[in-house]
Amino acid sequence: MKYPKIGEFEEIVLLTVGILHGNAYGITIKDEIESRLERKVSVGALQTTLRRLEKKGLLTSHHGETEASRGGRPKLFFTITAYGRNTLADTKESREKLWSALPRIVLNLK
Amino acid sequence: MKSMPPRLAIAFLRWFCKLDYLPDIEGDLFQLYTRRMEESGKKKADLLFCKDVLLLFRPGIIRSFVLLKTPNRMEIFKHNLLISFRNHLKNKSFFLINLLGLTSGLACVLFIYLWVNDEISIDQYHTNKDRLYQYMENVDQGNGMITRITSAGPTAKALEEEYPEVEKAVTTTWVTNYNLSWEDNNTKADGIYVSKNYFDLFSLDIIEGDKYKLLEDKNNIIISDELALRFFGDTQNITGKMIEVDRNTLFQVAGIFKKLPATSSVQYDFMLTFEHFWDNNEWVQNWYNTAPRTYLLMKEGADIDAFNKKIYDLVRDKTEGNAKHRSPFIAKFSDRYLNGKYENGKVAGGRIEYVKMFSTIALFILVIACINFMNLSTARASRRLKEVGVKKTIGVNKGILVFQYLVDSFMLVIIAMVMAYLLVWLILPSFNLIVDKNLSLNPDYQLITGTILIICITALLSGIYPAFYLSKFKPIQVLKGGNHKSTGESWARKGLVTFQFTLSVVLIASVIVVYEQISYTQTKNLGYNNDNVLIMNVEGALRDSSRFQTFLSELSTKPNLKNAAGSNHNMTGHNGGTYGIQWPGKDPNDRTEFENMQVTPNFIKTMDIEFKEGRNFMPDSQSESDKIIFNEAAIAFMGLENPLGKKVELWGNQVEIIGIVKDFHFDSFHEAVKPIFFILRNNHTRNIMVKLEAGKLQEGIQTISELHETFNPGVNLTYKFLDDEYQKMYEAENRVSILAGYFAAIAIIISCLGLFGLAAFTLERKGKEIGIRKIFGSSSMDLTVKLTNDLTKSVLISIIIGLPLSYFMLNNWLENFAYKIDMEWWFFFAAGFLTFLIAILTVGFQALKASLFDPILLLKDE
């Protein structure tokens, strides 16, 4: 089976959704990435990526409870689909293939 | 939430964000905002919020702004068409009223569009029109300034040689009707003498001949293809043929030009060279006599204002200060047709006023028709409330509803436009007769864009208010079934009706006043009698003095002819004047021109001009050549006491005043009666006037043409009737009054259609009320009054507004006339009463019909 090629940020988002396992919505994903990888994530970039992944079928979403701090708006929770999991595995596998083919000398040079 | 992020940023987000993404994105942002506020204060949180919103403005998040981006938009469209079709079917009368109103309104607009388009295209076809100027002179008459297009013969040459701004200059004569003969054929045609570079200034299609050589030879004649066909029956092999003009000079056909387009303000059939005219008319060779026209082609980028300052003293310089009252200037030739009227040396409108007037009328009528649509659609809105409610409940947004109603109005306007085109196509021939034009419905680029533009404007103008009005209803309110009523709405409707009828009142009052003024000018005592007076040109062999005299005396003796006389003046308009008249006490700076009437002794009698005192010229007497007759205006102007027998100086000769005639109108009523003098002319005159026996016109004409044939063989008799010619001076007003009459009638009909529709609708809704009132004993009359009350009030208000408005407008118009009617109170009373009557009849008839219904029928149906 062919899996889609995903970009670096898409991969990070997908992994983070997995890490958060059940508690993944806009803010938590943003916080998680920012704290683990020490990089800034804008709401805009995150939202477009989430929607894109959902459209590709790698994520699904469902509405959660509302909260006063959110101005009465519901949370939208994301979970990885089986297809998403396979895609991640596929990505990882292809990386590892390349890593294993890398001559030792190249790494040592660094 | 205690504190809100910036409203503007939220509004922006809500505007652009996809609807199904919005709740959780907003939630995320709010949550972030709350947290940031706790961490680092409101200011920073606000700033970051705005930044986040701006970063969200990206393709994946922005919603689609296409109005109907639904997979089944065709279905929606079909559904809308079906709904509006059913609606129209259900309310046939409303549909017809709207359609009728819009169709006639659009037809008027089309007619006016065609007319205006034709007017503004006159003289615009010359390739060099931006650099083509006409030389003109302001002539100071001492007591005012008149502006003329006539110039002295040498003007063009002087301008071309002495002023570097002038590229080329040409001189032409005026257009005159000549007799042409070739072998045994005779015809009449309009000709003009033009100087050498004429074709470099004016664009003409030369079919045959080299346009740079055509005007080289003084004996050349260049004829139009139409004249060639008429005269020779062919346009081939004509060059080289000899044509005799006015039976005295032979010219050789050198070329053929394509008949001038209808958009040329000057029309002629053939051209001769001005150089020929110059050689044969010594009087044109000096700077004192003015008659020819001069046109200039200015160099690219020439400063016209500076040039006008430079030539200001041209005539004074050339005449060594003698002709000090003439100040030349130039005006753009392509502007001349519409802006031909000058007052005190300044442009004061002209035909452009009619263009503006009709454009305004077109707009008025269109607005009236649009108001009908608005009123009827909003009034009927209550019928469609449920539809709006249901649609909104199942999620149709406002945009789609607005779109639906606009489609509705577009559809109606397009149908109306098609019908208007049919109507215009049918009526255009009669319309052309009225306006004396040759308009046609050529579907050219301009007309098509114009039509589309009119459709869009009309549809939007009439559809936009109902569309927004209908789509703004709240579904809950509508479906719960409350009685939807707002005072604002009924005020708007009343206001629109008032506005409509104000326009109608103004139009009706205008028609009455214009009509009265026109008929005044045509029936007012002119001071002479122009009934059954025939006027003919003196041409060909008749130009021989003794032959002319014999012809005149023969004419007077024939049966069916009462009298005949010769005159250089044609009695319609200004023909020629002079200030070469001196009397004791004349102001040396005075340049007022006296109209110069050179006549045969019989003239005053033939024209039935009355004497105030003194006597007429003696018949057949050479001794009368030093006698002069004035009109009252001239005597009053000169300020002479006991003028009879006194002497004045005319062109340096002493002449004795032998008579004074009462004032008569030879000029249009736009002008005050000018000073006139009569002197005898021994030679032939330019025109002959023949008074015919009333009721025997045909016999009279027969007699004249037989006599003419023997005296002037080979020249066809051309004649006109003086009263027809007199009417022609008022052609513009006549046309305007006829057209304005039609348009006013259409405006009031359309207004009434709207009123009719509104009344019918009100009654329909008040059916129950009528029934109940009847049962409780209201009489039909009471009901009628009660039902028509509202609309009647609106109409009354519009009359109160409209009458003063029309008074001011018409007063302004009447200022144009030196002799005008007084504004009578009944003009306005009639206009108001007529409007009121028509409106009352429209509404009252409906109300009466409704009040006569059997109340049972009105009440039992639920």
Interface residues (C-beta under 8 A of the other chain):
Chain A: Y25 G26 I27 K30 S42 V43 G44 A45 Q47 T48 R51 R52 H63 T66 E67 A68 S69 R70 G71 R73 P74 K75 L76
Chain B: M1 Y21 P23 D24 I25 E26 G27 D28 L29 F30 Q31 L32 T34 R35 K51 D52 L54 L55 L56 F57 R58 P59 G60 I61
